[in-house]
Each structure stands twice: as structure tokens, then as C-alpha cells.
Amino acid sequence: MTDRVTAPYGAWPSPITASDVARGERRLGYPSVVGEETWWEESRPDEDGRVTVMHRAGDGTLTELLDAPWSARTRVHEYGGRSYLPIPRRDDKAITRYGIVFADFSDQRLYLLEKGAKEPRPLTPEPEGPCALRYADMALWPDGKRLVCVRERHDGDGSAVSRAIVSVPLSGRAAEDPGAVRELVTGADFFASPTPSPDGRHLAWVSWSHPRMPWDGTELRVGSVDGDGDGVTGAYTLKGGPTESVLAPRWRDDSALYFVSDWPGWWNLYEIGLHGPAMALYPAEEEFSPAPWRLGTVPFCVLDDGRLVALHGHADLDVAVYDPETADLGPVRTPLTGWQTLDCDGSTVVGLAGAAGTPQSVVRLDPATGTVETLRRALEDLPEAGYLPESRAEALPGRYGGTVHAIVHPPANPAAAADGPAPYVVWVHGGPTGTADSRLDLEKAYFTSRGIGIIDVNYGGSAGYGRSYRERLQRQWGVVDVEDAAAAARALVERGAADPERLAIRGGSAGGFTALLALTGDAFACGVSLYGVTDLLRLAEETHDFESRYLDSLIGPLPGYAATYRERSPINRADEIDVPVLLLQGSEDPVVPPAQASGFGRALAERGVPHAHIEFEGESHGFRKADSRRRALEAELAFYGEVFGFTPPGVPGIELVTEPPARTEEAEDEAGPAEEAQEAVDEVEPSGEAGEPAERAAPAEGAERPAEQG
């Protein structure tokens, strides 16, 4: 090892480049297993984020099942979830061979790819409008002739959205005969986890309706299946309600189910029969499931011997085995500390997991021995360990004696050093009902290896710490989260780790909203918003159906809380921001439309606040293209360099502007919907108060583009 060089924080030489982060890291998802065969989803950053399905045979042979342009990605709820399912098929020798059913991103139809087939064939009808029929959360019916799933229908201009649980024949006849897709369950706004009993006589599912989100209140329901399987009758609620979140039903046998419920304040494991009360299996102040943002996550699975393999913990979920005979939850000792989802066939268990020094990986787990076999890693070539932060979970002091949970990622570089406290960036996760964990994230290492520390804050409202911690944010979004972010930064300043003059805050989506509001205080020297919310009234008017009533609990229902919406909107508090801001936005974002960022940029420019606004063509809510991710990372690092006074080597500079772009006719039209929405609310509530990284922010803004991606 050579002597360490002394260089300013932020300018440390690092082998981790933005291209490494953008191109080198795959996104893995939703592993499935049958015997020695394993499948999972895998993104292709170099192919604009296309998602394929990978297959690993018992001898270790890897096969990519879907060639371009096929992309296995569902848009249900816009956030999607599991988009494929292995399907057993019998050949003329009665040998079972597995194909896959998947939702294709381009049209959202379901397709069946038989083993050995050259092309998939459609299973569902062509919709009347683009992507108007979407499918997710598939399960195979016990007879093997059809599958059951959630279907989302978009009628007319897409403003009318409805959902149902449907059955789809695997014969393919529904591709030409829409009537062959049978509606089994309707009557709620949302559905998840359709799960047929082993004998096929019952169907269990989870449902909820506006204005609730799935972590607020859901119902576990069950019904009897008609003899021909074309309908469900006699449906009733087994567990759940407006203030109880029930998730992930799994049949124990033909007459009883396991599930997760937060009835005691934490998502714990339960068992219930078709009649009678539910029984808690292992009461604990831990979560046995991550927040249910995406459909198809499996937080526990049932082994053939009756035991359960389950995830549990707080921000980081570990894996354990629960034995119903002894009521013991036995830890499975593995080197992995951040598990995300599981699957099993009754004997073999696979999962998606990582750790602070281990990238996200598809792994095979032996519950008896704790042996983990890595089948695929998101990163093949890791940087030297010394360039990765020694991440640690901490409980930091908050306001009024409260606790703020956070993951601290200190600067780390074996070849460089600097004097004094380091600059730190507070990262604010999205959601806001999300969670930041300590798994290896090369994006964070890109900054920490250059001398910029990160505090990943699980502010009040985050999942992982029980219902009461989540509910700290009820009607307090924009208050509690902002206070917790500033408190976390102060805590590191007080211990001498962070430089009080070089604190930044950044966040994506809901986290961008928090970051921008935090800049109205005096804690941070600058901020970065990635596709962040800036106008709450406009968001309530324009966002997608899944989150269209989310603000009822976070802020309050309209029109009664219109004044609070105005008061909490960063767009209305831009006159309180005097520090530089970087706005990064996708041009085709259906969740937080592009006009939110462009409008905020103009508000800053009108006051002469230094800022940059970079819009990424063709990107949605989250950047998937390798080039977009690279440019965004380099722009963010250059931005910190501009504000904190260092020059990052090998990174293009960024120019901050203080004047608005020229207004065009298109830009004037862009402002129209927001003004109209404001006027509509005012009528109801009259008393309410209130490019490359070096490109010069955004040039004249164009009209908002239609969204194609969730």
C-alpha cells in the first residue's frame, strides 16, 4: 500500500466511476425456484433498462430467456412488481418442462414462452388503448391449466382505472377471445396476493380501497371457487380493516392460512382457519415484511415439513426459521444482513439479499445449515474493500427527546485523507413510507470513496420500525421528515464527524419534496431533488391512481386542507430558499410530472437563486438508462464541488444559473393545468391561505410529454 495522499474532501481519487455505477450494476428481482431450477428478473442498463428473465439450470448453466425487444415489466400501480411466473408444461413423454408467463412492458399483455420455443405467444387480448390492460401478481391454479392474477384496466383517456382478480387460461384462447379472461373478484379499488388453496376450492386475497394505502389498512378475504373455476362466491373477510395492514397470505393446508398483520403495531406472523380467530405465531417488536410498495414480494414461505422461513428485523431484514411445533424462531446464520424477498418449492429456498460489503444477490439457502450459495450478483467486480463505507445503523437524537433512525456511511478511501470534519449529504428515501438499509450501494460508494459522507435517514414515517413510527408522518409530511433530516445532520456535527458548513441534502420523489423543504431552514448549504414533488395541489390533480389519495393521510383530504397543501408545497416557499439547488427529472414521469421540476426551477430563477435543472429524455420515475444514471451522478458530484469548493477529478463541470429561461408558448401552456387546478380548489375553499452535466440548467421548457413508464 502506498502512502495516503492528502486531498480535499470530495476530490479524493477513486476507482469507482459513474460509468461503473451506471453500467456495472444489474438490478435483480423476484427469484423463483423449482427443484434445481431457478429464475429471476434482471435489468439491462446498457439496453435502456430492459428487463429480461434469467434461468439457472441444476448444472449451473445460465440462460437469458427473453431477447430484445422483449422486456418483462408490469405497470400495475405504475411501480409494478413481479412480472413473470414459471409454468410447468408436459411434453408427449409426460416430462415436466418449465416455461414462463410474463407481462411485456411494451403492451402489458401476458405472454407464454414455452421451453425451447423461439418466440412467446400472447395469452391475453390486445387492449383497446396502449397498455390499457395490465397484469401482475400471478399465481398458478392447482390444475395447472390457468393462472390467477391482478388485472388493472385503464378506460378512455386513462383517467378511469379499475382492478379485478381474474383467471387467464394457459391455452392462449383469451388472446382472441377477451371473454375467456374471467373476472373472479371485484368490488375494491386494489387487490394483491391472489392465492388459491391447494385443493382449488378456495381463493384468498388482499384488498383495500381509497383513500387507504396498503400499509394503512387492508383486508384478508377468502371465497369459494365455483365448480368450473369461473367465479368466486361467498366471499368474506378473515382479518383486517381500516387500521390494520394484512399482507402476504400463504395456505398452510386446504383449511388454514398464514399471513402477516400489524394488528399489534408491528407486521408479525399469524395463522387463521377458514373460520375462527387469528392466532399470533411469534409476537415481537420487529417487522416480518418490508413495506408493500410492489406486488409479488414474498416475506415468508412454507416448507414441506411445516416450518416457515421468514424475514424479520427493522431497516435490515434477516432470515430465520419458525417452527409451529415449538413456537421458536431460530436465526439462520448467514453473512447476509439485508434480505428483500423469498421463494421456495417446499424444500429449496431462494432469496434476494445483500450486506454492507456484498452486492444484491440471488442466493440459494439451506435453512438447516445456513449455507448460502450465490447464484447471481448485481455486481461481478467489486472495488477494493477499503473504498466501501463501513455502514452502520444508528439511533440518533431527534427533537423533543425522540429518536431518528439512520444508516451512516462515512467517507472511506485507503489511498486518501483530509483534515477536519467531512462534508456530509443527508439522503432522504422516497415513499415516504419507504426504508433505507445498509446493503452495499455502489452509488453511495461513488460519493463516500471521494470523501463525502452520507446519512441515510429513516425519518418518522419510514417502514421498519412499527406502525406508530410510520404514523408519525400522518398529517405531518413536510414537518416531521424535515425535522428528522436536520436532526440527523446535527447529531453528526455535534460528534465532530460532519462539517456544519458543508452539509447537503438530497432525495428522490417524496424524498425530493423533503429535501427542498429542508432548504428553507438554515441547516443545509445546498440540495438535490431527483424527480421530487414541488406542488402538492398539482400532484393531487395529476398523479397516478395508486397514490391519488395518498396525500389524504400525509397532509389531509381536499378541499378542507387546501391551505396546508399550499403552505407545505416547496413551490410556494421558494422565496425562503437562498442556497443552490440541483433538479434532476425524467421527461416521461407519470408519478411526479416534469412540470413540477421546471416550475420550481423558474421560481428559483425569478429570485436569482443559483440552480441547475437537467431533464433526462425518455426517463420516468427513476432513471434506468445507463447514460442517464452516469450523467446524473456526475452532475451531482460536480454540483457539490461547485458549492463546497473542490474540483472532482475527471468529472465535467456544472454551470449554475440565476436567471429563468426564455418563456415560450409551450411553457405558458405548461403552467395552465396547475393554475386551473388551483382555481378549482379556490372555488371550493375560498378562505384558503397559503443534456450533459455541464448544460446550463434546462433551456426553454417544452410541453409535458405523455407517460409510458411507471
TORFIMAR-803958 format. One record per residue (C-alpha): x, y, z; residue in three letters. Coordinates in steps of 0.001 Angstrom, whole numbers, plus 500000, padded with zeros to 6 digits. Layout:
<rs>
X|Y|Z|ALA
...
</rs>
This chain:
<rs>
500000|500000|500000|MET
501396|503411|499026|THR
501268|506388|501383|ASP
497908|508094|501531|ARG
497695|511387|499676|VAL
496200|514423|501360|THR
493454|515939|499226|ALA
490300|517965|499873|PRO
487189|516048|500809|TYR
485249|515384|497613|GLY
488366|515405|495440|ALA
489831|512102|496600|TRP
490919|509879|493700|PRO
488566|506921|493435|SER
488469|503854|491196|PRO
484663|503898|491310|ILE
483469|505833|488269|THR
479964|506940|487380|ALA
480081|504554|484428|SER
480917|501702|486816|ASP
477804|502501|488816|VAL
475552|503031|485813|ALA
476655|500112|483646|ARG
478213|497616|486009|GLY
475306|497023|488347|GLU
472413|494828|487333|ARG
469054|495124|489041|ARG
467881|491729|490198|LEU
464370|490823|491274|GLY
461852|488189|492292|TYR
463670|484838|492290|PRO
461632|481639|491818|SER
462692|478052|492393|VAL
461505|474564|491471|VAL
463907|471791|492424|GLY
467299|472630|490948|GLU
465931|475236|488543|GLU
465929|478943|489453|THR
464595|482023|487668|TRP
464805|485755|488365|TRP
464297|489149|486753|GLU
467394|491045|485619|GLU
467684|494526|484138|SER
469980|495557|481304|ARG
471279|499094|481973|PRO
473001|499199|478575|ASP
469656|498428|476918|GLU
467799|501364|478443|ASP
466781|499343|481469|GLY
465145|496465|479593|ARG
464213|493620|481960|VAL
464843|490033|480985|THR
464223|486769|482834|VAL
467205|484576|483635|MET
467175|480805|484154|HIS
469766|478776|486005|ARG
469741|475012|485483|ALA
470846|472473|488061|GLY
474269|472216|486436|ASP
474802|475979|486766|GLY
474071|476847|483139|THR
472703|480392|482813|LEU
470247|481225|480030|THR
468706|484560|479181|GLU
465126|483669|478279|LEU
463998|486952|476711|LEU
465930|488636|473934|ASP
465389|492261|472957|ALA
462970|493862|472446|PRO
461009|491761|474968|TRP
461006|493298|478449|SER
459362|491619|481436|ALA
457957|494533|483361|ARG
454458|495230|484611|THR
452989|498695|485102|ARG
450246|497798|487578|VAL
450199|500575|490205|HIS
452935|502130|487978|GLU
455508|500722|490433|TYR
454820|497198|489181|GLY
456315|494181|490884|GLY
456790|490532|489971|ARG
456266|490327|486210|SER
456762|486621|485427|TYR
455898|483128|486690|LEU
457441|479727|485882|PRO
454842|477431|484330|ILE
455083|473604|484243|PRO
454222|472029|480885|ARG
454107|468346|479962|ARG
455539|467054|476702|ASP
454448|463887|474884|ASP
456662|461822|477195|LYS
454952|463299|480279|ALA
458187|465035|481256|ILE
457635|468339|483042|THR
459403|471231|481389|ARG
459095|474785|482645|TYR
458251|477802|480544|GLY
457420|481270|481807|ILE
454443|483591|481633|VAL
455441|487255|481687|PHE
453982|490741|481233|ALA
455699|492570|478377|ASP
456440|496225|479020|PHE
455557|497461|475534|SER
451872|496483|475574|ASP
451396|494947|479071|GLN
449846|491760|477661|ARG
450697|488403|479202|LEU
452781|486055|477066|TYR
453762|482407|477423|LEU
457266|481349|476442|LEU
457423|477577|476231|GLU
460704|475852|476976|LYS
462649|475690|473728|GLY
460248|477983|471842|ALA
461683|480725|469636|LYS
459023|483336|470355|GLU
456476|483949|473144|PRO
452794|483759|472262|ARG
450109|486025|473761|PRO
447725|484801|476451|LEU
445627|487942|476937|THR
443727|490093|474424|PRO
445120|493168|472807|GLU
443784|496178|474750|PRO
441719|498900|473108|GLU
444225|501559|474129|GLY
448001|501494|474698|PRO
448770|499436|477822|CYS
445135|499717|478883|ALA
445051|496182|480357|LEU
447846|495374|482814|ARG
448551|492220|484792|TYR
450626|491405|487887|ALA
450962|489163|490951|ASP
450387|485877|489113|MET
449765|482507|490757|ALA
449257|479129|489092|LEU
445929|477407|489666|TRP
446304|473912|491180|PRO
445024|472251|487991|ASP
447919|473818|486048|GLY
445598|474960|483260|LYS
445279|478634|484153|ARG
446703|481322|486296|LEU
445096|483885|488555|VAL
446366|487452|488800|CYS
445530|491108|489381|VAL
444298|492949|486281|ARG
444292|496731|486028|GLU
442043|498335|483404|ARG
442511|501891|482104|HIS
439434|503153|480277|ASP
439055|506107|477934|GLY
441859|508618|478391|ASP
443287|506592|481267|GLY
441642|508657|483993|SER
439235|505835|484912|ALA
441098|502927|486492|VAL
439600|499706|487852|SER
441051|496440|489086|ARG
439914|492859|489490|ALA
441297|489430|490200|ILE
440998|487399|487008|VAL
441804|483945|485716|SER
443664|483526|482424|VAL
443726|480202|480547|PRO
447168|478977|479559|LEU
445758|477601|476311|SER
446022|481049|474734|GLY
442388|481250|473647|ARG
441904|484538|475559|ALA
444304|486228|473134|ALA
441488|486199|470577|GLU
438509|485817|472916|ASP
438568|488503|475672|PRO
435675|486723|477380|GLY
437991|483835|478240|ALA
439610|486087|480850|VAL
437185|485579|483735|ARG
436673|488139|486490|GLU
436725|486281|489790|LEU
436753|489140|492307|VAL
435762|492804|492035|THR
434402|495425|494394|GLY
437568|497050|495765|ALA
439941|499640|494370|ASP
443033|497460|494854|PHE
443921|493778|495065|PHE
447063|491823|495895|ALA
448259|488277|496547|SER
445537|486154|494896|PRO
446296|482715|496338|THR
444291|479555|495535|PRO
444121|476834|498178|SER
445988|473593|497368|PRO
442719|471803|496533|ASP
441494|474707|494376|GLY
438253|475070|496336|ARG
439042|478460|497861|HIS
440763|481661|496846|LEU
442368|484063|499327|ALA
443427|487600|498517|TRP
444175|491015|499999|VAL
442136|494100|499101|SER
441808|497747|500068|TRP
440244|500932|498723|SER
440892|504648|498513|HIS
441943|506643|500454|PRO
443941|503932|502241|ARG
447370|502738|501199|MET
448280|499078|501799|PRO
450279|499916|504958|TRP
447262|501800|506351|ASP
444511|499197|506208|GLY
443756|496107|504130|THR
441515|493061|504368|GLU
442396|489402|504005|LEU
439388|487874|502236|ARG
438503|484378|501122|VAL
435797|482929|498912|GLY
434628|479610|497492|SER
435522|478793|493908|VAL
432765|477656|491557|ASP
432995|474081|490388|GLY
434159|475128|486927|ASP
436544|477727|488323|GLY
434826|480648|486593|ASP
433822|482578|489687|GLY
434208|483108|493418|VAL
431200|483180|495728|THR
430508|483700|499396|GLY
433489|485985|499939|ALA
434086|487243|503476|TYR
436798|488978|505495|THR
439039|486835|507643|LEU
441179|489608|509109|LYS
441992|493271|508682|GLY
440227|496593|508419|GLY
440774|500357|508081|PRO
443559|500471|510692|THR
445155|497045|510230|GLU
447533|496177|507412|SER
447314|492495|506424|VAL
449757|491133|503851|LEU
451071|488039|502082|ALA
448616|485149|502674|PRO
450034|481644|502232|ARG
447986|478463|502662|TRP
449144|476099|505408|ARG
446816|473457|504006|ASP
443324|473379|502472|ASP
441682|474930|505535|SER
444128|477402|507115|ALA
446378|480283|506125|LEU
449468|482050|507357|TYR
449733|485804|506857|PHE
451377|488981|508158|VAL
449444|491618|510129|SER
450391|494757|512024|ASP
447402|494465|514377|TRP
449726|494652|517450|PRO
451670|497583|515940|GLY
454282|495524|514058|TRP
453976|493314|510977|TRP
454026|489912|512704|ASN
453194|486352|511606|LEU
449680|484966|512150|TYR
447668|481855|511399|GLU
443929|481627|510802|ILE
441446|478959|509731|GLY
438545|479476|507376|LEU
436516|480216|510490|HIS
437504|481445|513919|GLY
440029|483907|515335|PRO
443583|484533|514193|ALA
446492|483318|516301|MET
449763|485216|516669|ALA
452698|482935|515933|LEU
455613|484994|517193|TYR
454765|488378|518761|PRO
457794|490658|518508|ALA
458647|494318|518074|GLU
460027|493532|514648|GLU
458714|493670|511117|GLU
458179|490393|509263|PHE
457679|492132|505922|SER
459004|495130|504021|PRO
456579|497886|503072|ALA
454210|496599|500331|PRO
455074|499015|497554|TRP
455358|496402|494805|ARG
453177|493399|494129|LEU
454659|489935|494443|GLY
457104|490337|497341|THR
457290|487147|499460|VAL
458297|487836|503096|PRO
457931|484200|504209|PHE
457420|480766|502701|CYS
456218|477398|503964|VAL
458413|474293|503876|LEU
457093|470781|503297|ASP
457849|469858|506925|ASP
455550|472648|508173|GLY
458224|475136|509202|ARG
458286|478715|507902|LEU
461306|480548|506527|VAL
460658|484215|507295|ALA
462225|487638|507023|LEU
462297|489789|510150|HIS
464019|492857|511573|GLY
463884|496621|511164|HIS
465532|498541|508327|ALA
467650|495481|507589|ASP
465697|492225|507378|LEU
467404|488985|508373|ASP
466195|485437|507722|VAL
465020|482905|510298|ALA
463086|479628|510577|VAL
459879|479452|512584|TYR
458758|476072|513916|ASP
454988|475903|514638|PRO
455521|472854|516861|GLU
457804|474682|519299|THR
456850|478316|518525|ALA
460577|479050|518238|ASP
462066|481489|515738|LEU
465573|480247|515084|GLY
468061|482553|513350|PRO
469762|481301|510218|VAL
473382|482438|510479|ARG
474414|483793|507086|THR
476805|486564|506053|PRO
473858|488432|504502|LEU
472036|491061|506552|THR
469639|492639|504075|GLY
467030|490232|502707|TRP
464293|491524|500408|GLN
462142|488611|499247|THR
461988|484797|499261|LEU
460615|481874|497310|ASP
460587|478138|497898|CYS
459165|474949|496419|ASP
458698|473321|499821|GLY
462288|472191|500246|SER
464585|474546|498338|THR
464689|478228|499348|VAL
465966|481116|497234|VAL
466086|484778|498077|GLY
467313|488216|497146|LEU
469796|489529|499701|ALA
472968|491513|500306|GLY
475068|493091|503042|ALA
477192|496184|503646|ALA
480080|494601|501732|GLY
478063|492277|499496|THR
476067|493401|496452|PRO
472458|492414|495933|GLN
472483|488714|495011|SER
470181|485875|494093|VAL
471052|483144|496588|VAL
470050|479596|497426|ARG
469657|478981|501165|LEU
469856|475775|503172|ASP
467707|476592|506246|PRO
469197|473742|508254|ALA
472833|474736|507948|THR
472678|478417|506991|GLY
474701|477630|503895|THR
474246|480251|501179|VAL
475101|479614|497533|GLU
475321|482730|495392|THR
473665|482202|492018|LEU
473967|485715|490593|ARG
475333|489031|491843|ARG
474289|492514|490817|ALA
477987|493361|490606|LEU
480593|490949|489318|GLU
483662|493077|490028|ASP
483722|494808|493397|LEU
486046|497669|494273|PRO
488721|497031|496862|GLU
487006|496740|500258|ALA
488754|499850|501580|GLY
486802|502001|499104|TYR
483463|500827|500511|LEU
481967|502626|503529|PRO
481728|500810|506865|GLU
477978|501412|507090|SER
476319|501306|510480|ARG
472748|501649|511741|ALA
472293|504290|514422|GLU
469539|505730|516583|ALA
470224|509471|516646|LEU
468663|512076|518957|PRO
465724|513919|517432|GLY
463567|516806|518564|ARG
461781|516677|521920|TYR
463762|513637|523031|GLY
462650|511472|520133|GLY
464721|509021|518114|THR
465704|509296|514474|VAL
466832|506068|512831|HIS
469568|506334|510230|ALA
472268|504447|508362|ILE
475589|506302|508449|VAL
478060|505780|505590|HIS
481355|507544|506479|PRO
483933|508541|503858|PRO
486263|505651|503024|ALA
489368|505628|500857|ASN
492574|503730|501690|PRO
494634|505998|499424|ALA
493475|509460|500551|ALA
492932|511538|503663|ALA
491865|515033|504679|ALA
491892|517110|507829|ASP
488885|518077|509915|GLY
485251|517028|509686|PRO
483954|515852|506317|ALA
481143|517180|504171|PRO
478026|515052|504560|TYR
474901|514617|502462|VAL
471631|513621|504090|VAL
469875|511149|501800|TRP
466091|511111|502095|VAL
464440|507962|500750|HIS
461247|508041|498744|GLY
457832|506813|499643|GLY
457706|508429|502099|PRO
456683|505045|503531|THR
459964|503510|502451|GLY
463138|502313|504143|THR
466861|502887|503771|ALA
469005|499877|504689|ASP
472715|499114|504944|SER
473122|496872|501883|ARG
476008|497722|499562|LEU
475056|500501|497187|ASP
477730|501427|494662|LEU
476007|504754|494100|GLU
476712|505708|497710|LYS
480280|504402|497453|ALA
480771|506709|494458|TYR
480491|509636|496879|PHE
481975|508180|500074|THR
485117|506997|498251|SER
485679|510625|497231|ARG
485415|511918|500783|GLY
481710|512817|501036|ILE
479868|511091|503869|GLY
476209|510049|503656|ILE
473500|509875|506318|ILE
470621|507745|505056|ASP
467726|508859|507265|VAL
464782|506653|508181|ASN
462743|509617|509320|TYR
459419|509369|511108|GLY
457042|507776|508624|GLY
459542|505183|507426|SER
458741|501486|507420|ALA
460750|499065|509532|GLY
460016|500431|512993|TYR
456351|499646|513582|GLY
453040|501346|512883|ARG
453442|504096|515482|SER
456714|505216|513873|TYR
455082|505152|510424|ARG
452151|507163|511713|GLU
454390|509952|512990|ARG
454013|511342|509474|LEU
450207|511382|509394|GLN
449172|514938|508501|ARG
452820|515883|509200|GLN
454570|515267|505874|TRP
456847|518205|505309|GLY
457251|518748|509061|VAL
458415|515591|510866|VAL
460555|514355|507973|ASP
462233|517749|507613|VAL
462906|517964|511354|GLU
464340|514438|511457|ASP
466631|515073|508483|ALA
468040|518203|510111|ALA
468360|516429|513494|ALA
470373|513604|511937|ALA
472767|516088|510359|ALA
473116|517988|513646|ARG
473927|514787|515504|ALA
476932|514107|513274|LEU
478041|517720|513520|VAL
477916|517588|517312|GLU
480112|514499|517442|ARG
482636|516190|515148|GLY
482186|513902|512142|ALA
480353|516320|509825|ALA
481306|519854|508810|ASP
478403|522198|509702|PRO
479327|524485|506777|GLU
479282|521656|504247|ARG
476006|519846|504777|LEU
473813|518969|501801|ALA
470506|517158|501465|ILE
469219|515113|498549|ARG
466193|512960|497905|GLY
464190|511289|495175|GLY
460424|511532|494652|SER
458909|512057|498118|ALA
462477|512454|499358|GLY
462954|515325|496916|GLY
459969|517080|498495|PHE
461560|516736|501936|THR
464947|517896|500662|ALA
463528|521053|499086|LEU
461530|521967|502180|LEU
464601|521391|504345|ALA
466390|524090|502337|LEU
464008|526687|503765|THR
465871|526278|507069|GLY
469493|527027|507891|ASP
470939|523507|508263|ALA
471992|522819|504663|PHE
474282|524594|502232|ALA
472634|523104|499131|CYS
470159|520454|497994|GLY
469438|517985|495215|VAL
465973|516870|494135|SER
465556|513863|491874|LEU
462043|513903|490354|TYR
460832|515432|493609|GLY
457393|516765|494482|VAL
457215|520574|494455|THR
453483|521356|494135|ASP
451106|519302|496288|LEU
447890|520644|494776|LEU
449153|519859|491309|ARG
450307|516421|492441|LEU
446848|515658|493826|ALA
445392|516635|490464|GLU
447823|514833|488170|GLU
449439|511810|489823|THR
448554|508193|489095|HIS
445662|506289|490650|ASP
447614|504184|493165|PHE
448816|507285|495035|GLU
445992|509644|494088|SER
444637|509683|497668|ARG
447943|509123|499473|TYR
448039|512802|500420|LEU
444818|512405|502414|ASP
446808|510786|505198|SER
450105|512608|504655|LEU
448607|516119|504516|ILE
444815|515906|504811|GLY
441818|515477|502499|PRO
440879|518125|499961|LEU
439334|520606|499821|PRO
439440|521100|503589|GLY
443238|521076|503794|TYR
443922|523197|500703|ALA
445667|525841|502796|ALA
448015|523203|504231|THR
448768|521922|500733|TYR
449815|525429|499737|ARG
451814|526002|502889|GLU
453749|522724|502565|ARG
454441|522977|498823|SER
458069|523875|498047|PRO
456869|525856|495007|ILE
455156|528278|497395|ASN
458200|528544|499654|ARG
460865|529122|497038|ALA
461271|532655|498415|ASP
462699|531078|501606|GLU
465468|529256|499736|ILE
468746|531092|499210|ASP
471147|528163|498671|VAL
471997|526385|495396|PRO
469661|523651|494122|VAL
470092|520862|491559|LEU
466930|519484|489919|LEU
467137|516141|488070|LEU
463975|514975|486289|GLN
462729|512392|483811|GLY
460781|513722|480834|SER
458116|510984|480973|GLU
457337|510698|484665|ASP
453692|509754|485383|PRO
454154|509850|489169|VAL
455692|513313|489554|VAL
455173|515039|486177|PRO
458095|517046|484702|PRO
456306|520361|485171|ALA
456886|520039|488922|GLN
460645|520429|488457|ALA
460520|523018|485676|SER
458101|525197|487623|GLY
460316|525096|490680|PHE
463364|525980|488596|GLY
461598|529073|487285|ARG
460610|530076|490825|ALA
464253|529894|491913|LEU
465418|531806|488852|ALA
462951|534618|489464|GLU
464747|535221|492774|ARG
468233|534795|491366|GLY
468981|531589|493299|VAL
471819|529564|491692|PRO
470454|526309|490325|HIS
470609|523762|487528|ALA
467688|521842|486032|HIS
468543|518793|483936|ILE
465782|516805|482239|GLU
466542|513285|481003|PHE
464776|512416|477789|GLU
462699|509234|477875|GLY
463205|508611|481593|GLU
460381|508007|484012|SER
460152|507964|487805|HIS
463675|506756|488454|GLY
466485|506607|485916|PHE
467048|503264|484185|ARG
469253|504095|481223|LYS
472965|503721|481864|ALA
473779|507059|480267|ASP
471140|508870|482326|SER
472432|507367|485547|ARG
476011|508285|484678|ARG
475136|511868|483808|ARG
473040|512278|486943|ALA
475829|511035|489221|LEU
478468|513221|487603|GLU
476183|516250|487718|ALA
475510|515707|491417|GLU
479212|515366|492269|LEU
480077|518438|490197|ALA
477290|520328|491984|PHE
478746|519532|495411|TYR
482160|520585|494126|GLY
480774|523910|492927|GLU
479123|524605|496291|VAL
481733|523160|498665|PHE
484757|524444|496781|GLY
486521|521355|495446|PHE
487221|520118|491941|THR
486347|516441|491437|PRO
488899|514920|489052|PRO
487642|513551|485761|GLY
484101|514932|486089|VAL
482620|517584|483755|PRO
481779|520832|485471|GLY
478292|522148|486010|ILE
477058|525686|485487|GLU
474545|527094|487930|LEU
472277|529777|486506|VAL
470397|532558|488260|THR
468058|533653|485501|GLU
464922|531989|484124|PRO
464923|530510|480621|PRO
463061|532370|477924|ALA
459335|531737|478144|ARG
457830|530052|475104|THR
454242|529438|474095|GLU
454676|525801|475149|GLU
455975|526845|478551|ALA
452986|529124|479023|GLU
450694|526197|478178|ASP
452569|524007|480666|GLU
451599|526286|483534|ALA
447930|526107|482606|GLY
446842|522872|484333|PRO
448374|523904|487661|ALA
446694|527292|487559|GLU
443378|525702|486603|GLU
443688|523156|489423|ALA
444460|525989|491858|GLN
441441|527966|490676|GLU
439202|524910|491081|ALA
440351|524440|494667|VAL
439998|528160|495358|ASP
436376|527988|494239|GLU
435707|525236|496776|VAL
437885|526655|499530|GLU
437886|530442|499074|PRO
439339|531153|502507|SER
442492|529035|501991|GLY
445890|530630|502631|GLU
448506|529881|501997|ALA
471671|517444|478325|GLY
475203|516816|479724|GLU
476024|517663|483311|PRO
477573|520905|482103|ALA
474410|522071|480338|GLU
473041|525392|481526|ARG
470117|524041|483539|ALA
467121|523477|481288|ALA
466577|525559|478165|PRO
463074|526645|477309|ALA
460698|524039|478660|GLU
458541|522069|476254|GLY
455058|520743|476696|ALA
454648|517877|479104|GLU
455103|514517|477405|ARG
452746|511581|477848|PRO
453925|508999|480347|ALA
454749|505472|479234|GLU
456619|504193|482234|GLN
455926|503707|485914|GLY
</rs>
